[in-house]
Amino acid sequence: MATAIQKIILSSARDIPFNKLVLSQSNVRRVKAGVSIEELAQSIARRGLIQSLHVRPVLDADGAETGMFEVPAGGRRYRALELLVKQKRLAKTAPVPCVVGDANSDILVDEVSLVENIERAPLHPLDQFRAFQAMREKGMTEEAIAAAFFVGVNIVKQRLRLASVSPVLLEIYADDGMTLEQLMAFTVSSDHARQEQVWDAIKDGWQKEPYHIRRMLTETTVRASDRRAVFVGVEAYEAAGGIVLRDLFQSDDGGWLQDPALLDRLVAEKLKAAADEIAGEGWKWVEAALSFPYGHEHGLRELVGTAVDLTDEERATREGLRDEYDRLEAEYAEADELPDEIDARLGEIEQALDAFEQRPAIYDPANIAIAGVFVSLDADGSLSVDRGYVRPEDERPVDPDGDDTTEADGDTGHSATPAVQRAVVTVGGQAAEPEDDEEDGIKPLPERLVIELTAHRTLALRNALAEHPDVAMTMLLHKLVSDTFRRPAPTGCLEASVRHVFFSAQPEELKDSAAAHEIAERHGRWGDHVPADDQALWDWLTDLDPGTRLDLLAHCVSFGVNALFERPNPYGSGVSQHGLDVRLAQADRLARATGLDMVAAGWRPTVGNYLGRVTKPRILEAVREGAGERAAQLIDHLKKGDMAKEAERLLADTAWLPEPLRLIDPHDGEVIEPGAEADADDEAALPAFLSEDGDEDAEEIEDEDALTIAAE
């Protein structure tokens, strides 16, 4: 006969006055975590008590019920109710829904309290996103949702944005096929089809980092920080019907403009309006374009205009701004970092002073009639207007009697060259970043610049290692021996692998470097022969001769080289300070072993990759080290843009390298020079206007005017 299954009897539920409840001393929760008692009390006041308390009768010494009940499970809810009673928002005798357990049960009250806390299953993030979305669709505002759940409005916006991703990708995320960071990256586009297309393209590949997803989704858009967007203005673009998409999860420099064609049309219209206004001044021609190629004014004669004198009021304003700038700079000279409001004010003063220096010049009307103007955009999105260029076909014939109204018209080749060169140096030379570099001290290099410089070195190291199979073998053996005899031991059968390291920040010219081309070409040659089948690959490798195997080993090991600088993280994520020191020390050792020469690898200091990214004291230090003290003294009075361009020319053939690219001897700490330095006293390398002593009366002229007069 079959044994009857014993039925489970659930504990009864009843309402118990709050003043008959006491918190059990066996409640396992001791540490306050999660939602605070105050927030839970607000939630109960808004929504009521959603979950009952679990209680047991309190017995006296004889085992009889006393009429009181202890709460082993639901202590936080009890504390929240207690707070509401203290606030007079809940009566002491208010009935509380409770599940009453057996006081004589064999199950310990400690077990009940513990299991109530550890058996609860947390809500999947996607369920929360969709719940917020459902509430929003039913009429609740984002502010109301934020207030109801005690979170910021931006948190609500982020979760609603996550819920708006393609349903196909949401299901993949729900099945743990995608990380939350990857899902967040997909929110930069509202095009579900494009989102799914990008995922299909990367899901089976090795490059699935969030930054790669964002780049693919925004490759047809324009950043709000682009000079075209700055010139037109995001507000004008939106007023014309354009859409701007923002990334709610990280800094996006103002977002992405989704309609490049509309933006280009607005830029063209605004440029044309500016050109029409300038044409009203009487010029023979005005050329407007987004940008002009380097040397576009070559062969043209540049007119020399007369600067408009400042009024007494303008002169007083300029002197007041200079005094304020000097005062603020002196006041914060010892500060490691300027306060935001001070930094912003210094930027405003610099712009105002620059406006005084960039006042349009006055030209002879006769010259205006034969000359023209170039109108374009500077890198920062401002309008660049270069007036006074005369084409050869527009030059007036020289008077045979010698009465030439425009001096130097008769020898355009001689007079035009210095003017054109001068314009190349000065026009469009304003740095995109504010000049906060007037302090005497040399500040540390910007972190992103160090990362970019070490990206150059990492790529060059990879190429150098691939060309030295013996060093690659030593490096691989070093890795294997370390894993074998040192802790922690590797996991699995043999985890001797090379992880391809990608650069979180890199300069634009990196992809065009000689090392990048050589690596790509070498990788293509090997890829044409490597079998796809695992067994076929094993057989192919077995049949290779030793030299070919070493070449292949060196190529593969080179992809694991990581000589990048990154900010140490003492909390476990990323690299520690010790790990960074070891990485950079090993990179130096590897560079010495391979004979890496960054100069021979093609790196040269330019405005874009170094000189325009550092402070003026850093530029002068570089010129002083590479070209000598005399060269540094001759450019120390220039503005930063001009100084950076002249420094690029002076350092072009000096083999000078910034600190992150130098090779340090481990024994004496001295820099290993890649080549001979330039002659420190070689003035022949300097342009004429930097080598001249200037007029004897130059001391009576203001610093800014002295350079202009010497150049002219």
VMD Tcl script that draws the C-alpha trace (Angstrom):
set ca {
  {0.00 0.00 0.00}
  {1.41 3.42 -1.00}
  {2.55 5.68 1.81}
  {0.54 8.86 2.05}
  {2.56 12.04 1.49}
  {2.49 14.24 4.56}
  {1.01 17.62 3.74}
  {2.83 20.82 4.69}
  {0.95 23.14 7.03}
  {1.76 26.82 6.53}
  {1.90 29.24 9.42}
  {-1.20 31.32 9.98}
  {-1.37 35.05 9.21}
  {-2.97 37.63 11.45}
  {-2.90 41.33 12.26}
  {-1.00 42.15 15.45}
  {-0.89 45.62 17.06}
  {2.52 47.19 16.60}
  {2.99 47.72 20.34}
  {2.81 43.93 20.81}
  {5.87 43.38 18.61}
  {9.53 43.36 19.67}
  {12.66 42.85 17.56}
  {14.14 39.40 18.12}
  {17.66 39.20 19.48}
  {18.20 36.30 17.08}
  {17.79 38.46 13.97}
  {20.97 37.85 11.96}
  {21.06 41.26 10.30}
  {23.54 43.37 12.23}
  {25.15 45.48 9.53}
  {23.18 48.29 7.97}
  {23.26 47.89 4.17}
  {21.15 48.78 1.16}
  {18.17 51.11 1.43}
  {18.27 53.19 4.64}
  {15.59 52.87 7.33}
  {14.45 56.42 6.54}
  {13.95 55.60 2.85}
  {12.17 52.34 3.70}
  {9.85 54.26 6.04}
  {9.06 56.69 3.21}
  {8.35 53.74 0.92}
  {5.95 52.18 3.47}
  {4.22 55.52 3.94}
  {3.77 55.79 0.15}
  {2.93 52.18 -0.75}
  {2.00 50.49 2.49}
  {3.63 47.38 3.98}
  {4.17 45.16 0.93}
  {5.72 42.20 2.76}
  {4.46 40.78 6.07}
  {6.63 40.27 9.13}
  {7.45 36.79 10.39}
  {6.91 36.55 14.18}
  {6.85 33.99 16.97}
  {4.98 34.22 20.29}
  {7.11 35.17 23.30}
  {6.79 32.52 26.05}
  {7.22 33.00 29.81}
  {9.25 30.77 32.11}
  {6.41 28.21 32.23}
  {6.15 28.07 28.43}
  {2.91 30.05 28.23}
  {2.35 32.81 25.66}
  {2.76 36.32 27.07}
  {0.81 38.12 24.34}
  {4.00 39.64 22.91}
  {5.62 38.53 19.63}
  {9.26 38.66 18.59}
  {10.29 39.49 15.01}
  {13.14 37.25 13.73}
  {12.51 37.99 10.03}
  {11.64 41.52 8.91}
  {13.78 43.57 11.26}
  {14.31 46.44 8.80}
  {10.59 46.69 8.17}
  {10.04 46.70 11.96}
  {12.57 49.53 12.38}
  {10.88 51.51 9.59}
  {7.46 51.06 11.25}
  {9.02 52.08 14.57}
  {10.32 55.28 12.93}
  {6.86 56.07 11.53}
  {5.40 55.63 15.05}
  {8.00 58.03 16.48}
  {7.09 60.52 13.76}
  {3.39 60.25 14.78}
  {2.60 59.00 11.27}
  {1.53 55.55 12.51}
  {-0.51 54.66 15.60}
  {1.16 52.54 18.27}
  {-1.74 50.08 18.13}
  {-1.91 49.98 14.32}
  {-2.42 46.37 13.14}
  {0.61 44.93 11.35}
  {0.22 41.95 8.96}
  {2.28 39.09 10.39}
  {2.91 35.42 9.68}
  {2.91 33.71 13.09}
  {5.27 30.78 13.49}
  {5.07 27.96 16.03}
  {6.82 28.93 19.24}
  {7.66 25.27 19.90}
  {8.96 24.56 16.40}
  {12.14 22.52 16.01}
  {13.39 25.10 13.50}
  {15.64 27.60 15.25}
  {14.57 31.21 15.02}
  {18.13 32.02 13.87}
  {17.61 29.75 10.85}
  {14.39 31.53 9.94}
  {16.12 34.92 10.10}
  {19.10 33.75 8.06}
  {17.14 32.01 5.32}
  {14.85 35.01 4.88}
  {17.88 37.10 3.91}
  {19.97 34.67 1.85}
  {17.21 33.04 -0.23}
  {15.95 36.27 -1.76}
  {16.81 36.56 -5.46}
  {17.91 40.01 -6.64}
  {16.01 41.59 -9.50}
  {17.78 41.38 -12.85}
  {18.80 44.88 -13.98}
  {16.83 44.47 -17.20}
  {13.63 43.90 -15.22}
  {14.24 47.18 -13.42}
  {14.88 49.02 -16.70}
  {11.64 47.68 -18.15}
  {9.70 48.50 -14.98}
  {10.86 52.13 -15.19}
  {9.88 52.16 -18.85}
  {6.39 50.79 -18.06}
  {5.84 53.47 -15.41}
  {7.01 56.15 -17.84}
  {4.60 54.89 -20.51}
  {1.74 54.97 -17.99}
  {2.21 58.65 -17.33}
  {4.76 58.99 -14.53}
  {7.36 61.67 -15.21}
  {11.07 60.98 -14.87}
  {11.14 63.28 -11.84}
  {8.25 61.39 -10.20}
  {9.95 58.04 -10.77}
  {13.18 59.38 -9.30}
  {11.37 60.71 -6.22}
  {9.47 57.44 -5.74}
  {12.65 55.35 -5.71}
  {15.00 57.84 -4.03}
  {17.40 58.12 -6.98}
  {18.58 61.00 -9.14}
  {16.71 61.98 -12.29}
  {19.81 61.18 -14.35}
  {19.73 57.59 -13.02}
  {16.15 57.28 -14.27}
  {17.14 58.73 -17.65}
  {19.99 56.23 -17.93}
  {17.79 53.24 -17.14}
  {15.11 54.40 -19.54}
  {17.77 54.79 -22.22}
  {18.99 51.23 -21.55}
  {15.43 49.94 -21.88}
  {15.18 51.64 -25.29}
  {17.94 49.52 -26.84}
  {16.89 46.99 -29.48}
  {14.75 44.20 -27.93}
  {17.01 41.67 -29.65}
  {20.05 43.01 -27.79}
  {18.11 43.23 -24.53}
  {17.34 39.52 -24.74}
  {21.01 38.79 -25.39}
  {21.88 40.84 -22.31}
  {19.22 39.00 -20.28}
  {20.85 35.67 -21.26}
  {24.29 36.97 -20.15}
  {25.47 37.14 -23.75}
  {26.51 40.78 -23.33}
  {27.89 42.84 -20.45}
  {26.15 45.87 -19.00}
  {29.02 48.08 -20.22}
  {28.48 46.83 -23.77}
  {24.74 47.45 -23.49}
  {25.44 50.98 -22.27}
  {27.63 51.60 -25.33}
  {24.72 50.74 -27.65}
  {22.63 53.60 -26.21}
  {24.59 56.18 -28.25}
  {22.35 55.29 -31.21}
  {18.57 55.00 -31.34}
  {18.65 53.01 -34.60}
  {17.74 49.44 -33.62}
  {18.71 48.05 -37.02}
  {22.15 49.65 -36.80}
  {22.58 48.40 -33.22}
  {21.84 44.83 -34.31}
  {24.10 45.20 -37.34}
  {27.03 46.29 -35.17}
  {26.46 43.43 -32.71}
  {26.35 40.88 -35.54}
  {29.64 42.27 -36.81}
  {31.50 42.02 -33.49}
  {29.81 39.23 -31.52}
  {32.14 36.51 -32.83}
  {35.25 38.69 -32.89}
  {37.78 39.68 -30.28}
  {37.15 43.43 -30.40}
  {33.97 43.94 -28.40}
  {35.09 46.71 -26.07}
  {32.48 49.42 -25.36}
  {34.63 52.16 -26.94}
  {34.77 50.13 -30.17}
  {30.97 49.76 -30.17}
  {30.53 53.52 -29.65}
  {32.97 54.27 -32.46}
  {31.13 52.00 -34.90}
  {27.73 53.45 -33.97}
  {28.91 57.05 -34.35}
  {31.18 56.70 -37.39}
  {28.68 58.55 -39.63}
  {27.98 61.32 -37.10}
  {29.80 64.50 -36.13}
  {30.90 65.29 -32.58}
  {29.53 68.43 -31.01}
  {33.14 69.44 -30.32}
  {33.92 69.37 -34.07}
  {34.88 72.81 -35.36}
  {31.95 72.81 -37.80}
  {29.48 72.22 -34.96}
  {31.15 74.88 -32.80}
  {31.05 77.38 -35.68}
  {27.35 76.86 -36.44}
  {26.28 76.24 -32.85}
  {24.36 73.20 -31.63}
  {21.31 75.38 -30.94}
  {21.17 76.58 -34.56}
  {21.62 73.00 -35.80}
  {18.73 71.78 -33.65}
  {16.58 74.74 -34.71}
  {17.09 73.63 -38.32}
  {15.73 70.19 -37.47}
  {18.97 68.40 -36.62}
  {19.12 65.72 -33.94}
  {21.81 65.51 -31.26}
  {22.32 62.20 -29.49}
  {23.88 62.23 -26.02}
  {25.73 59.52 -24.12}
  {24.23 59.42 -20.64}
  {26.92 57.15 -19.25}
  {30.18 58.98 -19.93}
  {31.55 62.32 -21.08}
  {30.69 62.85 -24.72}
  {31.92 66.44 -25.39}
  {28.36 67.56 -26.07}
  {27.15 64.50 -27.98}
  {26.95 63.60 -31.66}
  {25.18 65.44 -34.46}
  {23.24 62.87 -36.46}
  {22.85 64.79 -39.75}
  {26.27 65.71 -41.23}
  {24.68 66.87 -44.51}
  {22.52 69.41 -42.68}
  {25.53 70.57 -40.66}
  {27.65 71.04 -43.79}
  {24.85 73.06 -45.40}
  {24.59 75.32 -42.35}
  {28.38 75.78 -42.32}
  {28.38 76.69 -46.01}
  {25.57 79.20 -45.51}
  {27.24 80.86 -42.53}
  {30.61 80.98 -44.30}
  {28.97 82.56 -47.36}
  {27.26 85.17 -45.19}
  {30.59 86.04 -43.61}
  {32.28 86.19 -47.02}
  {29.56 88.48 -48.38}
  {30.01 90.83 -45.44}
  {33.79 90.96 -45.95}
  {33.35 91.48 -49.68}
  {31.54 94.70 -48.83}
  {34.86 96.13 -47.69}
  {35.89 96.39 -51.36}
  {38.20 93.42 -51.84}
  {38.63 92.04 -55.36}
  {37.95 88.47 -54.31}
  {37.00 86.46 -51.23}
  {37.55 82.71 -51.02}
  {35.63 80.86 -48.31}
  {36.21 77.21 -47.39}
  {36.21 74.98 -44.35}
  {40.00 74.91 -44.53}
  {42.78 75.67 -46.98}
  {45.76 73.41 -47.65}
  {49.15 74.24 -46.25}
  {50.91 76.82 -48.42}
  {47.75 77.97 -50.17}
  {49.03 81.55 -50.08}
  {52.35 80.63 -51.72}
  {53.16 82.90 -54.64}
  {50.82 85.63 -53.41}
  {52.01 88.96 -52.10}
  {50.70 89.83 -48.66}
  {49.78 93.42 -48.06}
  {51.07 95.14 -44.95}
  {48.30 97.06 -43.24}
  {48.37 99.72 -40.60}
  {47.12 98.79 -37.15}
  {44.25 100.89 -35.80}
  {45.30 102.92 -32.78}
  {43.53 102.11 -29.53}
  {41.35 104.73 -27.94}
  {42.18 105.90 -24.43}
  {39.27 103.84 -23.11}
  {40.39 100.69 -24.96}
  {43.97 101.18 -23.77}
  {42.80 101.51 -20.17}
  {40.69 98.36 -20.55}
  {43.64 96.42 -21.92}
  {45.93 97.52 -19.10}
  {43.26 96.59 -16.55}
  {42.96 93.10 -18.04}
  {46.73 92.64 -18.01}
  {46.92 93.70 -14.37}
  {44.11 91.31 -13.42}
  {45.79 88.46 -15.31}
  {49.14 89.10 -13.59}
  {47.45 89.34 -10.18}
  {45.55 86.06 -10.59}
  {48.60 84.28 -11.98}
  {50.75 85.43 -9.06}
  {48.05 84.57 -6.52}
  {47.72 80.97 -7.77}
  {51.34 80.42 -8.83}
  {51.90 77.79 -6.12}
  {48.60 75.95 -6.67}
  {48.83 72.46 -8.16}
  {45.58 73.02 -10.02}
  {43.64 76.19 -10.72}
  {40.03 76.43 -9.45}
  {37.53 76.14 -12.28}
  {36.29 79.72 -11.95}
  {39.86 81.11 -11.96}
  {40.83 78.99 -14.95}
  {37.74 80.17 -16.80}
  {38.45 83.81 -15.93}
  {42.05 83.55 -17.16}
  {40.74 82.12 -20.41}
  {38.31 85.02 -20.79}
  {41.10 87.53 -20.19}
  {43.35 85.82 -22.74}
  {40.58 85.97 -25.34}
  {39.92 89.63 -24.61}
  {43.63 90.52 -24.84}
  {43.94 88.50 -28.02}
  {41.04 90.48 -29.50}
  {43.06 93.67 -28.94}
  {46.04 92.14 -30.74}
  {43.98 90.72 -33.61}
  {42.23 93.95 -34.55}
  {41.83 94.26 -38.33}
  {44.44 96.42 -40.01}
  {43.75 99.37 -42.33}
  {44.80 98.94 -45.97}
  {45.21 101.42 -48.80}
  {41.95 101.42 -50.84}
  {44.02 101.12 -54.02}
  {45.56 97.91 -52.70}
  {42.20 96.57 -51.52}
  {40.95 96.84 -55.08}
  {43.52 94.32 -56.36}
  {43.75 92.01 -53.30}
  {41.59 89.34 -51.76}
  {40.71 87.53 -48.54}
  {40.77 83.91 -47.38}
  {37.90 82.99 -45.02}
  {38.02 79.63 -43.22}
  {37.56 77.99 -39.82}
  {40.18 77.68 -37.16}
  {40.59 74.43 -35.24}
  {38.49 75.81 -32.38}
  {35.57 76.60 -34.67}
  {36.13 80.35 -34.83}
  {36.12 82.29 -38.08}
  {39.58 82.83 -39.57}
  {39.89 85.84 -41.89}
  {43.20 86.43 -43.70}
  {43.05 89.74 -45.56}
  {45.34 91.30 -48.11}
  {46.73 88.77 -50.62}
  {47.54 89.86 -54.16}
  {47.64 87.33 -56.99}
  {50.44 87.72 -59.58}
  {47.98 88.44 -62.39}
  {46.47 91.27 -60.35}
  {49.76 93.10 -59.70}
  {49.87 96.67 -61.07}
  {52.64 97.36 -63.60}
  {55.64 99.21 -62.26}
  {55.82 102.89 -63.22}
  {58.78 103.24 -65.66}
  {59.61 106.58 -64.04}
  {60.13 104.82 -60.71}
  {57.02 106.31 -59.08}
  {55.78 103.02 -57.71}
  {52.95 103.50 -55.25}
  {53.34 100.09 -53.66}
  {56.82 99.36 -52.42}
  {58.16 95.89 -53.35}
  {55.67 95.50 -56.26}
  {58.60 95.36 -58.63}
  {60.21 92.36 -56.92}
  {57.39 90.10 -55.83}
  {59.62 87.06 -55.50}
  {61.85 88.75 -52.94}
  {59.19 90.62 -50.96}
  {56.50 87.96 -50.99}
  {58.57 85.17 -49.52}
  {59.07 86.61 -46.01}
  {55.43 87.75 -45.87}
  {54.10 84.34 -46.85}
  {56.43 82.61 -44.42}
  {55.39 85.00 -41.66}
  {51.72 84.24 -42.34}
  {52.32 80.51 -42.23}
  {53.80 80.90 -38.80}
  {51.14 83.15 -37.33}
  {47.84 82.61 -39.11}
  {45.70 79.96 -37.48}
  {48.31 79.31 -34.81}
  {46.11 79.73 -31.76}
  {46.12 76.60 -29.58}
  {42.78 74.89 -29.03}
  {43.49 74.55 -25.30}
  {43.71 77.57 -22.98}
  {47.24 78.79 -22.32}
  {47.73 78.17 -18.62}
  {51.46 77.81 -19.12}
  {52.85 81.22 -18.22}
  {54.21 79.94 -14.91}
  {57.97 79.61 -14.56}
  {57.89 76.03 -13.29}
  {57.76 72.99 -15.57}
  {54.59 71.00 -14.91}
  {54.36 67.22 -15.42}
  {53.34 66.09 -18.89}
  {49.57 65.63 -19.37}
  {48.51 62.04 -18.67}
  {46.85 61.54 -22.06}
  {49.96 62.80 -23.84}
  {52.11 60.29 -21.92}
  {49.68 57.52 -22.91}
  {49.89 58.56 -26.57}
  {53.67 58.76 -26.50}
  {53.94 55.31 -24.91}
  {51.50 54.02 -27.53}
  {54.07 55.08 -30.13}
  {56.76 53.26 -28.18}
  {54.64 50.13 -27.70}
  {53.97 49.83 -31.41}
  {57.64 50.37 -32.23}
  {58.63 47.79 -29.60}
  {56.28 45.25 -31.17}
  {57.87 45.81 -34.54}
  {61.38 45.64 -33.10}
  {60.63 42.42 -31.20}
  {59.17 40.77 -34.29}
  {62.50 41.43 -36.02}
  {64.50 39.78 -33.19}
  {63.31 36.18 -32.79}
  {66.04 35.41 -30.26}
  {64.79 38.17 -27.97}
  {61.19 37.02 -28.48}
  {62.21 33.51 -27.42}
  {63.90 34.89 -24.31}
  {60.82 36.97 -23.50}
  {58.49 34.00 -23.93}
  {60.72 31.78 -21.79}
  {60.81 34.51 -19.15}
  {57.00 34.48 -19.10}
  {56.78 30.68 -18.94}
  {59.44 30.30 -16.24}
  {57.79 33.04 -14.16}
  {54.44 31.27 -14.41}
  {56.01 27.93 -13.51}
  {58.11 28.89 -10.50}
  {56.33 31.94 -9.14}
  {52.89 32.55 -7.65}
  {50.12 32.75 -8.69}
  {50.36 29.69 -10.87}
  {48.61 29.71 -14.27}
  {45.20 28.09 -14.63}
  {44.26 25.32 -17.05}
  {46.61 22.97 -18.90}
  {48.86 25.69 -20.32}
  {47.80 29.30 -20.34}
  {50.86 30.64 -22.15}
  {48.99 33.07 -24.35}
  {49.51 36.50 -25.85}
  {46.74 39.02 -25.21}
  {46.57 41.64 -27.94}
  {46.74 44.96 -26.11}
  {44.74 47.85 -27.58}
  {45.38 51.51 -26.94}
  {42.82 53.42 -24.89}
  {44.25 56.66 -26.28}
  {46.33 57.11 -29.40}
  {47.44 59.95 -31.66}
  {45.88 60.23 -35.10}
  {49.18 59.68 -36.91}
  {49.86 56.34 -35.18}
  {48.05 54.31 -37.86}
  {50.25 55.90 -40.54}
  {53.56 55.25 -38.77}
  {56.26 53.06 -40.32}
  {55.88 50.50 -37.52}
  {52.13 50.20 -38.11}
  {52.63 49.59 -41.84}
  {55.37 47.02 -41.27}
  {53.30 45.14 -38.68}
  {50.22 45.07 -40.94}
  {52.29 43.87 -43.90}
  {53.96 41.14 -41.83}
  {50.64 40.03 -40.38}
  {49.15 39.81 -43.86}
  {52.02 37.64 -45.09}
  {51.59 35.13 -42.26}
  {47.80 35.17 -42.46}
  {47.88 33.93 -46.04}
  {49.45 30.63 -44.94}
  {48.06 29.81 -41.47}
  {45.53 26.92 -41.72}
  {42.12 27.43 -40.12}
  {41.69 23.80 -38.96}
  {43.23 23.01 -35.57}
  {44.86 19.70 -36.59}
  {46.05 21.16 -39.89}
  {47.59 24.06 -37.98}
  {49.44 21.62 -35.69}
  {50.79 19.68 -38.67}
  {51.79 22.88 -40.47}
  {53.70 24.19 -37.45}
  {55.43 20.82 -37.04}
  {56.74 20.93 -40.61}
  {58.15 24.45 -40.37}
  {61.92 24.82 -40.23}
  {63.39 26.26 -36.99}
  {64.11 29.68 -38.46}
  {60.58 30.12 -39.79}
  {59.12 28.98 -36.47}
  {61.21 31.56 -34.62}
  {60.03 34.29 -37.00}
  {56.41 33.29 -36.42}
  {56.96 33.13 -32.65}
  {58.47 36.62 -32.63}
  {55.55 37.99 -34.65}
  {52.93 36.49 -32.30}
  {54.74 37.46 -29.09}
  {55.09 41.04 -30.33}
  {51.32 41.59 -30.13}
  {51.46 41.11 -26.38}
  {53.92 43.95 -25.78}
  {52.41 46.55 -23.48}
  {54.65 49.50 -22.70}
  {51.73 51.84 -22.08}
  {51.62 54.22 -19.18}
  {48.32 54.21 -17.32}
  {47.17 55.67 -14.04}
  {47.81 53.18 -11.20}
  {44.75 52.02 -9.26}
  {45.47 51.00 -5.64}
  {42.03 49.35 -5.29}
  {42.62 46.34 -7.50}
  {41.11 47.31 -10.87}
  {43.72 48.04 -13.53}
  {47.43 48.15 -12.77}
  {49.10 48.86 -9.44}
  {52.02 51.24 -9.02}
  {54.36 48.29 -8.61}
  {52.92 46.62 -11.69}
  {53.37 49.82 -13.71}
  {56.98 50.17 -12.55}
  {57.72 46.57 -13.56}
  {56.00 47.07 -16.94}
  {58.00 50.19 -17.82}
  {61.27 48.69 -16.53}
  {60.73 45.61 -18.70}
  {59.88 47.85 -21.66}
  {63.23 49.65 -21.22}
  {65.03 46.31 -21.02}
  {63.24 45.12 -24.17}
  {64.11 48.35 -26.01}
  {67.81 47.90 -25.14}
  {67.76 44.26 -26.17}
  {66.19 45.02 -29.56}
  {68.21 48.18 -30.12}
  {65.04 50.23 -30.49}
  {65.69 53.80 -31.63}
  {62.49 55.90 -31.62}
  {64.14 58.42 -33.92}
  {65.00 55.73 -36.44}
  {61.45 54.39 -35.98}
  {60.20 57.67 -37.40}
  {59.08 59.69 -34.37}
  {59.69 63.44 -34.57}
  {58.37 66.13 -32.21}
  {55.60 68.09 -33.96}
  {52.96 70.59 -32.93}
  {50.33 67.88 -33.11}
  {52.03 65.07 -31.23}
  {53.88 66.99 -28.51}
  {54.86 70.66 -28.81}
  {51.29 71.97 -29.12}
  {50.17 69.80 -26.21}
  {52.60 70.98 -23.51}
  {53.27 74.24 -21.71}
  {55.63 76.95 -22.92}
  {58.30 76.07 -20.30}
  {58.20 72.49 -21.65}
  {58.65 73.74 -25.23}
  {61.62 75.87 -24.21}
  {63.14 72.98 -22.27}
  {62.87 70.75 -25.36}
  {64.52 73.36 -27.62}
  {67.20 74.00 -25.01}
  {68.03 70.30 -24.81}
  {67.83 69.65 -28.54}
  {69.01 72.86 -30.20}
  {70.83 74.74 -27.49}
  {70.35 77.67 -25.12}
  {70.70 80.28 -27.87}
  {67.80 78.84 -29.85}
  {65.64 78.74 -26.73}
  {66.37 82.38 -25.92}
  {65.45 83.52 -29.42}
  {61.92 82.06 -29.24}
  {61.10 82.52 -25.55}
  {59.11 85.72 -26.25}
  {56.79 84.15 -28.84}
  {53.19 83.20 -28.27}
  {52.59 79.53 -27.65}
  {51.33 78.72 -31.15}
  {54.26 80.45 -32.85}
  {56.70 78.99 -30.34}
  {55.45 75.44 -30.95}
  {55.79 75.79 -34.73}
  {59.29 77.23 -34.51}
  {60.28 74.55 -32.00}
  {59.07 71.85 -34.42}
  {61.39 73.21 -37.10}
  {64.34 73.65 -34.75}
  {64.02 70.11 -33.36}
  {63.34 68.37 -36.68}
  {66.86 66.94 -37.12}
  {68.13 66.93 -33.52}
  {67.05 63.41 -32.48}
  {65.45 64.95 -29.38}
  {62.91 62.78 -27.56}
  {60.53 63.52 -24.64}
  {61.04 61.64 -21.38}
  {58.57 58.77 -22.04}
  {60.40 57.87 -25.26}
  {63.94 58.06 -23.94}
  {66.03 55.00 -23.11}
  {67.50 55.03 -19.61}
  {70.65 53.10 -18.71}
  {69.67 50.88 -15.73}
  {73.16 51.08 -14.21}
  {73.78 54.82 -14.01}
  {70.36 56.29 -14.81}
  {71.77 58.29 -17.73}
  {69.84 58.80 -20.96}
  {71.11 56.71 -23.87}
  {71.22 59.19 -26.73}
  {69.85 57.87 -30.05}
  {72.11 60.15 -32.11}
  {74.29 63.20 -32.07}
  {72.75 66.43 -30.85}
  {72.56 69.56 -32.97}
  {75.15 72.23 -32.51}
  {73.88 74.34 -29.63}
  {75.25 77.54 -31.16}
  {74.15 76.94 -34.76}
  {72.30 80.11 -35.68}
  {72.17 79.18 -39.34}
  {69.22 76.93 -38.55}
  {67.19 79.88 -37.26}
  {64.97 82.07 -39.47}
  {66.15 85.58 -40.19}
  {63.66 87.30 -37.92}
  {64.84 85.17 -34.96}
  {68.54 85.78 -35.54}
  {68.43 89.56 -35.90}
  {69.16 91.76 -32.93}
  {66.42 94.17 -33.88}
  {66.34 97.95 -33.95}
  {68.14 99.89 -31.23}
  {64.86 101.48 -30.27}
  {63.14 98.09 -29.78}
  {63.35 98.46 -26.01}
  {60.84 101.28 -26.18}
  {58.32 99.13 -28.02}
  {55.92 96.74 -26.32}
  {56.89 93.05 -26.42}
  {54.07 92.05 -28.73}
  {54.88 94.76 -31.30}
  {58.62 94.01 -31.30}
  {58.20 90.64 -32.98}
  {55.90 92.08 -35.64}
  {58.32 94.89 -36.55}
  {61.30 92.49 -36.68}
  {59.35 90.12 -38.92}
  {58.27 92.86 -41.29}
}
mol new
graphics top color blue
foreach p $ca { graphics top sphere $p radius 0.5 }
foreach p [lrange $ca 0 end-1] q [lrange $ca 1 end] { graphics top cylinder $p $q radius 0.2 }
display resetview
